[in-house]
């Protein structure tokens, strides 16, 4: 079985490679190809990934390439995690939004549609090739942001083999498991909503509902990403909120914090990434993997420490990140893709949070891409039926889903008016004049990636 990772030169690639290598035999995987068109990053982060995987699973055929066709030819599973335009374009996107007095966060904010213009333009081309030369029943797991909009658009284009994946819900649950000292094998949870706009509506431990116990634990609220959301609000709704809902619940505070910070998130990330890349370029990775991983751990820890710090004004004392090559746990978005593959390849059931078609929830349309807990087995994907009755949550979800569907229409039509309509529906914009100005600017900065329809 063959797996391809498109964007294999990304900074999170070593984490993905470690998880793949430890689970390769369990999922009958014998060939992995990490592809990236940035050879500098491929030869650094891809090389670290390759060395890590070879130490863990020497029999795994792990190769690097800058050829997309070579990577996906005869592939059974593909993970896409690309950043078209690199960190530089992310900075431009987010600064443009701030110029208009709105939040530019790259998935929830006004700049998400600009990122999607670049992401979809490339991924749609990739999917056309995948349809031709990959395995007939290939599955694509898209981690490229904004994952909800990108997956909705690719599905609307007819690429039904695409699923969106995000590690936010699972990472939150893993943090809770650690604090509450739960046995992960005895715990299940239901998540429903949209990417970066989701709600965990049920957590059961040994068959008993424990959401109230979780929300009553002050350590959980203080030491996880729940800290960004008002505790009384979550208790009132009996739900755990995705941390990205912070931007919608506290837009004034978020904008003020961001605009008053000397550097925005994208600039901080670029600075850390540039420093890490520069340091790793001086290392012979094959001969000095330990030193490369020391540098990687130090810099990656800076990324983790700064997560949502500017936006919220909050800091947290987290356990420092250290890349441990012996860590066999599945983490990040790797866990979602690997659980899916594990279920299919071994004919067992696994519960996984995916961005996929809604086929059971009446509050949204059947063609809507939602983020939801699903049961995976050899028969396919079964979406969990999760009841949402709170009128506020329902209305928020409908508004955001309409925005995402309008974004998909705009990304397919390439018409400026569709982009204006779409941005007006984003709760963080809600203005015709701002939507029009942003649309003109986004078309200008993306002119090398995205053409206006005539």
N, C-alpha and C positions, 0 to 999 in steps of 0.2 A: 504494500500500500504506500502511496506517495502523498506527501503533504507539501504545499508551497506556502511561503510567507512572503507577501508582497509588501515591501517596506522593511525588509530584514536588516537594514542599517540603522534602524531607530534605536533610541537609547534604552527602550524597554526590552529589546530583543534578547539580551542574555537571560532575563527572567523567564521569557517564553521558552527559550531553548532548553533551559534547565528542566522545566516542567515536561516538555515534550520528551526529552531524553529519558527521564525517570519512568514515563508511562508508555514508551514506545512499544515494548514487548506486550504490554497489556492490551494495546489497541491494534496489534499486528502491523505496526508501522516499521518499514525498513528503509524508506528514502525520504529525506527532507531537503528542500531547497530554499535557502533564504535569498531573495532577490531585492536589489535596490539599484536605482540608476545613479545614485550618488556614490561613486567608487571610494571616495575618502571615508565616508561613514561605513560603507560595507566592509572595507578592509580594517576598520576598527571594531565597531559593535558587532558586525557580522562575524569577524574573526574571533572575538571573545566568545560569541555564541557557539561557534563551531568547536573551539577548544574545550569549552565547558561540556558540550554534548558528547564529545569524543572521550572525555575522561569518565563520564557517567555510563555511556553506552557505546563502547568501541565498535560494535558490530553495526551501528546505525550509519547508513550512507548519508552523510551531511555535507552538502556542497553549497557554494556561494556563486552567484551569477548576477550580471547586470542585464541579462536577457529575459524579458518577461515571457516570451514564447517558450524558452527552454524551461523556465520555472513551472509553468502551468501545464505543459504538455503531459497528457495522461495522468494528471493529478486527480486524486480522489477527494481531497479536502484542501481548501485555500483560505488563508487568513489575509485580509487586506488591512493594513495599518499604515497609510501614507499621509504625508503632509505636503501637498502641492504648494510650492512657493516658500517652503521652509518657514523658520521662525520670523524671518523678515516680513513676510506678507501678513502673518498674524499680528505683528505690531502695527502695521499700516491699518489693518481692519479695525483693531480696537481703538486706535487713536482717532480714526475717522468718526466713530460713533461718539466718542467723548467730545469731539468738536461740536456735535449737535446737541450735547447735553443729555445723552442717553448712554446706558451701559452697553459695552461692546463685547461682553464675554462671548467666547467663540462658539458656544453651543446654545446657550439660552438667550443671549443678548442679540442686539441688532446685527452684529458681525457674523452670526452663524450662517446667514444666507450668502454672505460673501465667500466664506470658507467653502460652503456647499457648491458655489459656482465652479470653483477649481476642482473640488473633490469629484463631483459628478461628471464633469467634462472628461476626466481621465478614467474614472472607474467604469463609466458606460462603455468606453472603448475597450477596456480590459475585459468586461463581461461578454462583449461580442466575440472576442477571441477565445475566452474560456468556453463559450458555448460550442465553438468549432473544434477545439483541440484537446480539451480536458475530458475526463471520463464522462460518460453519458449521464450518470446520476451524481455528478459532482455537487458538493455543497460549498458555498462561500460564506465565511463568517466575517462580516464587515465591522471593524473597530474604528474605521476612519470617521472622524467627526465632521459635522454633527450627525451622529449615527442614526438618529430617528428620521431626520429629513432625507439623508442619503439612502437609507434602506427603503423608505417610502417611494422615493423617486425611481430607484432601480427596479423595484417591484412594479411600479406603474409603467415602466418601460418594457416589462415582460420578462424580467430576469427573476423568475420565481425560485431559483436556487440560492438566493441571497437571504441571509439572516443577519440582523444587527446584534451585536454583543456589547455589553458594558459591564464593568466590574463593580460599579458603585453599590448596587443592592447586596451582592454577595460579600463584598468587603465589609460592609456594615454588619452583616450577620456574623461574619467571622470575628469581628472585634467584640461583638456581644458574647459570643461563645467563649472567648478568652476571659472576659471579665466575669461572666456568670459561672464559669467553670462547667459549662454544659458539655455533654458528649455529643459531638457533631453527628454521629450515626443515629442519635435519638431525636434529632431536631429537624423540623420541616417548616417552611414558610411560604406564604403566598404574597406575590408582588403584582401590582396592577397599575397601569398608567402609560406614560410615554417616556422615551429616553430622557433622562435628567429631569423628569417631571412625574416621578412614580411614588407610590405609597405601598408600604408593607402593611397589609391589612390583617395578617394573622401570623403568629409564630407559635408553633406547638412543640412542646418538649415532653417526650414520653406520652404523647397523645393529649396532653393538657395545654389549653391556651395560656400563654405566659406574657402577652403584650403588656398587660397592666403591671406585672412584676418587673418587666424590663424598664418601663417608664417610671417606676417607683424607685429604681436604683440610681442614686445621684451620680455614682461613679460612671455608669453607662452614659449618662447625659454629658458629663464633663469630659470624658476621655474618648469619645467617639465623634463621628461627624454629625451626630444628632445635636451637638452643642450649638450649632448655628441656628437652630429652630427653637422657638419658644416652647418650653416643656408643657405649659398649661394648654396650649393649642393642640399639641399631639395627644395629651390625655383626653381632651374634649372630643377629639375625633377618633380616639382609640386606634391610631395608626402611627407608624414610624415614617417620617418624611425623608425623601431623598434630599441630600444636602444642597443640591442646586436649586431647590425651591426657595432658598434664602434670597435669591435675586428677585423673585416675584413677590415675596412676602415683605421684603425690606428694601425696595428699590431706591428710596431716597437715601437711606443710610449707606447702601452699597455704593451708589454713585458718589456720594460725598467722600467716603473712604478712598475710593479708587482715584478720584480727581485730585485729592490732596496728597496722594502718595508720590514721592519723587520718581518712582518707577512702577509701571503697571506689570501685571503678571507675565505677559508675553515678553517684556524686556528683561525681567528677572530670569525667566526660563532660558532665553537666548544667552544671557551672560553666563549662566551656569553651564549650559551645553557647550558653548564656545570654549570655556575654560577646560572642561572635561576632555573635549576633543583634542585641544592643543596639548594637554598633558599626556594623553594616550598616544598621540602621534609619535612621541619620543620613545615609546616602549616597543621592544620586540615582543609582541604578544605571545608568540609561540614559545619563546624561551623564558619569558617573565610573566606568566599568567597571574601568579599571586600578586605581583606588584600592580598589574593592570586592574585586577579586581579590587585592590586596596584603593586606588584612585577612583574607580567606578563607584565604590561604596561611599566614599567621602562626598563626591559630587552629587550622587543620587540622593543622599541624605539631605543635602541642601534643598533639593526640589521638594522632598517630602515635608521638611520643616516649614517651608514657605507656603504650603498649600492653603489657599483662601485666606491667608493672613492679611494681605492688603485690603481685600474686599470686606472683611468682617471686623478687622481690628483685633482679632483674637489670636492668641498664641497657645500652644499646648506642649507639655513636656512628654514627648513620645519616646519610646525606646528607639535608640539610634538604628538606622538601617545599616545592615552589614550583609553583603552578598555571601551566603554560605553555600558552597557547592554541594554540600551534603544534605541540604534541606530538600526533602522529597515531597513537601506539600505542594498542592496545586494552588496557585494564587493569581490574582489579577484576572485579566480576560482569558488567560490560558485555561483557567478552570472551567469556564463555560464551554469553550470549544472542545476541550478534552472530555468533559462529561458527556457531551452530545455524541462524540465519536465512540466513547466507551460503551454507551448504551446500544448504539446501532451495531457496532462490530461484535459485541458479546451477547446480544439478544437479552439484555436486561433493561430494567426501567430506571431512569434517572430523572430527577426534577431539576430543570434548568430555567433560568430567566433569559428569555430571548425577545428580540424585536421581531415580531412576525405578524401574519394576518390575523385580524380579529374575526373569529367565526362564531362566538358565543355571547358576546356582551352587547346588549341592546342599546346601551347609552351612546355607543359609537357605531359607525357604519361597518359593514362587513369587509370592505376593502381597506379599512384603516390599518396601518401598522401600529401595533401597540407593544409596550414592554410588559411582559407578563410571564408568570411561572407556567411552565409547560412540562408535561411528562413526555420523555423521549424513549422510544424503543424501535425495534426494527420496522414496525408498521408506520412510523413517522412521528409527527409532532401533534400532541393533543393539548390544546390550550385549556388551562384551568378556568372553570366558571367561578368568578369572584364577584360577589355582590357589592356594589357601591350604591348606597342609598342617600348619602349626605348631599343635599342640593348644591352646596358651595363647591365641593370637590367635583361633582358632576359638571357643573358649569365651567369651572376652571379647565377641566380636561377637554370639554367640547371646544372651548375657545382656542386652546393650544393645538388641538388636533386640526381644527380648521386652518390655523396658521400653517401647520406643516403640510397640509394638502395643497394649500395655495402656493406654498414654496415649491412643491413638486411640480405643480402646473407651470409655474414660472421657469423653473429649471429646464423643463421640456420645451416650452414655447419660445424661450429666449426673448419674450416681449417685456419691455420696460414697465408697461402698465400693470402686468401681472405681478411684477416685483413690488411695485408701489402698493398694490392691493394687499399683497402678502405682508409687507412690513407694517402696514397700518393695523393688521390684526395681532401683531406681536405686542403683548401687554407692556413691554418695556419701550415701545415706540408710540403707538396709538395717536399718530399725528400725520396728516397728509403732507404738510410742508417738510417735516423731517424725513418721512418715508421717501418723498420725491428727491430730496437732496442726497440722501444716502444712496438711493438707486443710481443716480447719475454718477456719484463718486465711485460706487462699487463697479459699475461698468467700465469706468475709466481705469481704475487700478488693476482690473482683471482682463483688460483688453487683449493680453497675450494668451489668455486661457479660455475666454468666453466671448462669443460674438453676439451682437444684438440682432434679433430677427428683424428682417426688413418687411 
